[in-house]
């Protein structure tokens, strides 16, 4: 699996913030975020260059780089062990993974269009609650290590590393500023 394929799992779906729906590149790194989770991986050069060079890409990559730079010496990371619960039918969308509002139609934010959600929206890790959908995605990454932020000044934000990348995740009591 290429780095871009991994990163696509962490982009936003049908978001009005265009830059969150795409992988972006700045320097030798690829970035993905949906506003709650931010992930950075080296550009392995295996696919055409994604979105790059606009003001959003530069702002986003600098923001993520600043977070990750502060966290790079975090020694309080532990392997992430998580039994992913079975998903159940989403009750928020119209059984098609979409929300319909008059003439407008967009992907359901609860199920990301899959029509399935986790029965528990949040899981407690390291004493803070994180959305189950993100923990499930992270648990599939190779050699994932996870811990609370030590340096970013954001109470309860998590820092994680995995083979080939690193990132930050907001807990459920915060919204991201990406």
Secondary structure, 3 states (H helix, E strand, C coil): CCHHHHHHCCCCCCCCCHHHCCCEEECCEEEEECCCEEEEEECCCCCCCCEECCHHHHHHHHHHHHHHHHHCCCCCCEECCCCCCCEEECCCCCCCCEEEECCEEEECCCCCCCCEEECCCEEEECCEEEEHHHHHHHHCCCCCEEEECCCCCCCCCEEEEECCEEEEECCCCCCCCC
